[in-house]
Amino acid sequence: MASPFERVKTAWYSPDRERELNSLVEQMAAEGVTRGELDAALGQLLEEVRAAGADEVTEEIILFVCDRLHGWCMPAYHITTRSSPDARGPDITPTPPGTV
C-alpha cells in the first residue's frame, strides 16, 4: 500500500489537484490515517512544491487542506480524524460543493 505522502503526491499531479487533494485527505482520514500522518504528508508535499519554485497561489492549495485538517477554518470545512482533539469518531465533513 502506498504511503500517505505517495498518495497525496499522486493527487497533486492529477488534472484537478485542488479537488483531488481535498477529497483524498478526507478519504484517508475516514480510513483511519492520523492527523499527524496526514500533516507530515502534506508538509512533505509543500516542501517539495516550494523547492520546485511554486508560487503563493499554488502553495495555498496545500495550505488550505492543512487548515481544514487542523480546524483553522469554518467548522463546515473541518476534516476530522480519529486523532483530532475533538474527534467524535470517524465522521468526516466533506468539501462543500462548489468550494474547490
Secondary structure, DSSP 8 states (H G I E B T S, - for coil): ---HHHHHHHHHTSTTHHHHHHHHHHHHHHHT--HHHHHHHHHHHHHHHHHTT--HHHHHHHHHHHHHHHT-S-GGG----TTSTT--SS------TT--
